[in-house]
């Protein structure tokens, strides 16, 4: 793992607030952890800005909880921390959902906020006839 204690602490500060708001089903508090112009990609079409983040989390089921683990951090520039995380969303009525999350947090006048949020599901089945990298139309490199 490539990470510094400072970068991990920065991510944890932001993501602990995000998690608390997700767990409490408080969409506006979730959105407050993002920059005004954040690019947000959950498991639905992307949005830009806090309003889209709030709408996304408002649509999530009551009782959904988030647990995360920081896997990697990078510091691409002053005032910017990139994080790659494992996240498990648990529900009251179905099995948990495990995803990978990439976030870019930036230092604003007030605090650190999420400027970019990208979720990936790695457990999705491949389209029929596709195998890793064999068929160009299947997204192979």
N, C-alpha and C positions, 0 to 999 in steps of 0.2 A: 504494500500500500504506500502510495506517495501522498503524504499529508503533513502539514505542520500543525502543531497544537493551536496556534493562533487562528489559522484558517478554519480548522474544525470548530473552534469556539465561536467564530463568527457565524458559520452555517448553523450550528446548534442553537444559537441565540434566535435567529430568524425562524428556523424550522420548529423549535419548541413552541413559539407563538402561533405558527401555522397549525401545528398539530392540536394545540389546545382549542383553537377556533373550529377546526374540523371536527374534533371529538364532541364539542358542545353544539354542533350544527348551527354555527353562527356565521353565515356566508359573508356578511359585511365585515366582520372581524378577520375572516380569512383574506378577503380582498385587500384589507388595510395592510397586509404584509407584503404587498406587491407595489411596484412603482406605478405611477399614473398611466404609463405607456407600455406596461409589461406585455410581452408576447406569451400567451398561455396556451399550451397544448395538453389537455387532459386526454381522455379516451373518446372525445367527441371533436367535431371541427374546432379549429383554433379560434381564439379571440384576441383582441388587443385592448388592454386597459382593465381597470378594476371592475367595471360594470360586468364585463364578460366573465371574470373570475367569480364574482358574487352569484351570477346567474347559474354558472356551472355547479357550484357547491350548494346552492339552494335546491337544485334538482336531485341531489344525492339523498339516499334514504336515511331517515332518522335512525340513529343508533350506529351509523358507520363510524369507525375509529381508524386512526392511522398510527402505525408504528414504523419507524425508520432507522436505518443504520447508514452512516457515512462510509462509503467505500473508497473514494478518492477525492482529493482536492487539488486544485491548481490555482495559481495567482497570475493570471494573464496580464494584469496591469495594476497599478496602484488604485485602491478603492474598488477592486473587482475580485470576487472569489467564485470559482467554478466548482460545483460539487456534483458528484455522481453517487447516487444512493440506492439502496434496496428499500422498498417500501411495501408493507403489507397493510391492505385495507381490510378490516374485518367488519362483518355484518351480523345482524341479529337473526337473519332468516336464510342465510346461504353460506357456502364455504368462503374463506378469505380469498382475496385477489392479490397476487404478488406481482409487482411491477418494478421497473428500474426508472429512476427519476434523475434527470439532469437539471440543475438549476444554476443560474448565474445571478449572484447577489451583488448589488452595488451599494456603495456608500452614498447616502443622500444627506441633506442638511440635518435631518432629524435622527437618522439611524440607518441600519442596513435594511434593504428591501429586495425582494425578488424581481428581477428585470426580465428573466426568461425562465420558463418552466416547461419541460418536455417529458412526458410519460411514454414509456415503451413497455409493451407486453411481449415477452419473449416466448410464451408458451402457446401462441396461436398456431393452429395447424397450417401447413403449407397448402396453397391452392392445388387442386388435382393436377397430377402430371409434373409437378415441380419437385426438384431435389436440389440441394445446395449448389448454386452457381452453375447448374447444367443448362438451364433454359433461360436465355436473356430476358424474356418477357416475365419471368418470375422474380425479377429484382436481383438477380445474381450480379456480382461485380464484374 
